[in-house]
Amino acid sequence: MATAHNHLPYLAMVALLCALGTGACTNNQPPSNGDCVPDPAASNCTSGDASAQSFGLVAYSCTGTARPDENPTYLDGVPQGLVCASQGATGSDGTQGYCCSAQVTSCAYDPVAICDPGTYGYQCRGADRPEALNAAIYCNQGVRHSDLIKYCCSGAKPTADCIQSDSVGCSPRLMGWTCPAGNVPTSQDLGANKSRADLYYQLCPVPTPAANPSYNNFCCYTPGLPPVGGSCVQDIAVPGCQPGRFGFACYGPDTPDENYPRMHCPDRGVAGVSAQAYPATLYCCDFQ
């Protein structure tokens, strides 16, 4: 049996092989996923004639899968990071463009967020949505998770927004909307007032056709957060529910008027399935 002194120690062996150029010596650092650099010449950072600087934004170009906002930090649980609107490929080499906030914000990029294709996640602390920190980004309605609110965002403006309109002719206690057929208003459509989207959830009735047959009108109720333990959700597809009435699908024993006191449900609920195809009790109610 060979004795230990007949063999070079492991580290000395590696050093010798490196010196001999055998390829046994490698860099243990993970490979870079790309680089991001400020790109003042970027022309696609904001729409129209406005420059990135006029919006207080900084344009970046990134190679590989790198993002300018990919290394946020947390200070006592408060996110600290940039908010960046993706702008897609900026050249044939695959370089990606981003429009980012100039300052660190109370939002952080969330690489593990479950978002639809083409969108990506942020988690924020406080009342400011990502749009309040970066005018080039568009986000959905936030979902509260403990002290943070999670969003899915994109740098591409949605193509079929609902528009809040006082000309719809709703009751003073309801908010009027006009939407492309097939769309339903949500609080994230509030535009400049979108910060309310995370505290107020709209309930919208079965739509009324607009003068343009490609659009529908809604008179929606904004009750605030759904009650704790409430199981009734909006469902504008309840069979037999006429335009202007509010359809609900309830998964538990509670009723819409128990969850939302301004609702009056004169008819008994019927067994059926919700818009998401889950068993539920369906109601057709009136706002009072």
Buried (B, 14 or more C-beta within 10 A) or exposed (E): EEEEEEEEEEEEEBBEEEEEEEEEBEEEEEEEEBEBEEBEEBEBBBEEEEBBEEBEBBBBBBBBEBBBBBEBEEEEEBBBBBBBBBBEEBEEEEBBBBBBBBEBBBBBBBEEBEBEEEBBBBBBBBEBBBBBBBBBBBBBBBEEEEEBBBBBBBBBEEEEBBBBBEEBEBEEEBBBBBBBEEBBBBBBBBEEEBBBBBBBBBBBBBBBEBEEEEBBBBBBBBBEEBBEEBBBBBBBBBEEBEEBBBBBBBBEEBBBBBBBEBBEBEEEBEEBEBBEEEEBBBBBBBBE
